[in-house]
Amino acid sequence: MSIATTKSIQVKGLRKSYKQHQVLKGVDFEVEKGSIFALLGSNGAGKTTVVKILATLLKQDGGTAVVNGFDVASKPDGVRQSISLTGQFAAVDEVLTGRENLVMLAKLRHLPHPRQVADDMLKRFGLTEAADRRASTYSGGMRRRLDIALSLVGKPQIVFLDEPTTGLDPESRIEVWKIVKELADGGTTIFLTTQYLEEAEQLADRIAILHEGRIIASGTLSELKKLFPQAKVEYVEKQPSLEEIFLAIVGKKEAI
């Protein structure tokens, strides 16, 4: 049985090491239901490790993580029934058509009328015309749209998007942003990891920065802007970008 709460995800003191390397050193954050939460960090910061723990694909060494009211360690089945995960690379079967991919997953999830489920998803994601083509013939943007459509079969309450627009062209990236906003508007909680700071700036209700195994800053974009050194006013006060805020907070001069 899950615990009623306004929080979709609650993480406290999360720790994880690989051999002698401590990746997570006590990570704390919360995600509100129906919000878009962005986890930022440089390569190797531990973003994917956090996602894998929350998605029950990896066991933490310490701390607690509760997803949709279920503890990831003691009630992983409850977590899995509540979530969907889209990784950095589209996990579609390229031998099958777009329609066949969706029908297969609807059947695996024991949904009634799997073909109708597939048709609805194809329409929603603008893939109806390409429905009966093999996924191997899809462009990167189409493949990513199909991947996200697959992740939404069965209407999960929480969707994890681990760097969902990596490798996409700008047009396809904007398409994915539109889908993410629509999902959140419909009440789905979105947990997003990204290296594209503009992506977090465009989408996230709240942002957390993971650096050297800990969350070193979190809040809304406007709250994070207050952590940035005050601009010197000459003619027009320049508003700092999220990239400038990120680099100022983590204390690095090079771009991520």
N, C-alpha and C positions, 0 to 999 in steps of 0.2 A: 504494500500500500504506500502511495506517495504522500508527501507532506504538502498541504495547501500553502502556497506562498506566492507572492508577486514576483519572485525571482525565478528565472528559468535555470540559471546556473549559479552555484555558490562554490567558490574555491578558497580553501584556507590552508596555508603552509605547505603547498604542494612541492614535493622534492622528487628528483629523479637523477640517477647517475648511470653512466655507461662506463663500466670498469672503474678506472680511477678519475674519470672526468665527470664532475658534477654539473649537469645541464640546468636543472631547476633547483634553486636554493631556498625555496620558501615563497611560493607565488600565491598572492591573494587577489581576488577580484570577484565581482558579482555582475550578473547580466539580467536586466529587467525583461519580463515577458513582452513579446511583440516588438522588441527593439533591435537595432542593428549595432552590434558591438564589434569594434575592430581591434585586433591585437597586432601591434607593430613591433618590428625588431629586425636587426641586421641578419644576414645569413648566419645560421648556426646559433641564433639566440635562444632557440628552444620552442619556437612557435608551433611547429608540427608535433613536437613531443607533447605539448599541452593538449592539442587536438586529439592525438591518439589516446591519451589517458582519458579524456572526457568522452570519447567514443568507445571506450572499453577495449581498445586494441592493444593497450599497453598498461601494465600495472605500475602505479606510483610506488616509490620507496617510503614516502611519508606524507602526512597531510591528508586532507579530505577534499572530495569533489562530489557535489550533489547536482544531478542533472534532472530537471523536471520532477524534483522531489525524491529521486532515487539515488542512493549512494552508489558510485560507480564500482566500488570494490565489492560490496555485499549484495547489491541488487542489479547486476549488469543486464539481466534480461529486461527489466523494467526500463532501463536507459535505452536499450537497443530498440524497443518498441516505440520510443518517443522521438527518435532522431533519424537524421539522414546525413551522410557525409559525401561531399564531393572533393576529391583530392586535387593535387596540382596538375595531374594529367587525366584527360578524359577517359573514363573507364567504360567504354562502350564496346560491344562485340562488333567488330568491323565486317565480319562475314555476313551478319544479319542486316536486314533493312532497318530503318528507323522504327517502323511500325512493329516489326518482329522483336526488336529490343524491348519496346515498351510492353507488348503483350506478354512476353516471357516474364518480365519482372512482376507484372500484375498477377500472373498466375502463381509465381513463387510466393507472393504475399497473400495468396488466397483471396483475392478481391473478386467480387461478383462482376460479371460482364467485362472481362479484361480487354476485349477489342474496343468497347466503348470508352474505357479508361484511356486506351492508347490514342483513339481518335481525338478525344478531348485535349490530351496533352499536346498532340501534334498541332492542333489548331491554336492552342494557347501560345505555343512557342514558335509559330510561323514556319512549321515544317511539313505542312500537309502536302504541298506539291512534291516534296522530296521523300515522302513517307515510304515509298516502295523502292527506293534506291538503297543499295548497300551503304552502310555507314562509312565504309572505306572511301567512298566517292565524295564525302562531305568536306566542305572547307573547315578550317580550324574553328571559326565562329559557329558554324552549324553543329559541329561535333560537340562543342561546349554547351550549346543550347540543349542538344539531345541529352547530354550528361546531366545537366541540371533538371531537365524534365524527368529523367529516370530517378533522380534523387527525391522527387516530389510525389512519386507514385505512392498512394496510401496516405497522403496528407500528414507528414510528420510535423510535430509541434516545434521542433528545433532543427535547423539546418546548419551544418558546419561546412563552410566554404574555405578550403585551404588554398590560398593563392589562386582563385578561380580564373583570373584573366592573364595568367602568365603565358607569354608567347602569342597573345592575340593582337590583331591589328587594332588601331584606335576605334574603328567603326564597330567591330565585334565587342570590344571592351565596353563601349557605351550601351550596346544591346544588353549585355550581362548586367550592367548597373541598373538599367530600367527594370529588368526582371527581379533583381534583388529588392528594389524599392517597392515593387508591386507585392512581393511576398510579405514584406514587413507591414505594408498597409493592410494586408489581409489578416494580420495577427500572428504570423509566423515569426519566431525568434531567429535571428541570423547571427551566427558567430563567424566572423570573417578574419582571416589572416592575410596580410598583403605586404608587399615591399613597395607598392605604388602608393606613395603618400597622398597623391591627388585622389586616389580611390577612397581612402579613408575620409578625406576631407569632404568628398561628394556624398558619401553614403552614411557614415557612422553617426549614431546618436551619442555614443560614448566611445572613447579611444583609450587604450592602455598601451604603454611602451614597455616592452620586455628587454632588459639589458643586463648582461652578465648574470643571468639566472634569477633576476627579481624584477617585479614591476616597479619602475622608478618614477612613473608619473601616470595618472589616469584622470579622466574627466571629459567634459564636453570640449569641443574645439575652442569655444570662447574661454573656458576655464584654463585650458592649456596655453592659450595665448597670453594669459596673465603671468605665466612662468617665464615668458620670453623677456629679455632686457628691454626696458622702455625705449621706444624709438626717439631719436633726436628730431625735434620738430624744426623744420626749416621753412618750407612752403606748404607741403602736404605731408601729413603723417602716414608713412607707409605701414600697411598691415602685414605682419609677418605671415609667411606661408607655413603650412604644416611641416614642410621639409626643413625650414629654418628653425622651427620650434624643436623638432626631433633632434636635429644636430646639436642645438644648444643644450638640450637636456642630457643627451648621452655623452656630450663633451667630445665629439669627434669633428674633425675638419673635413674629412672626405665624405662624399655622398655614399649612401648605402647601396 
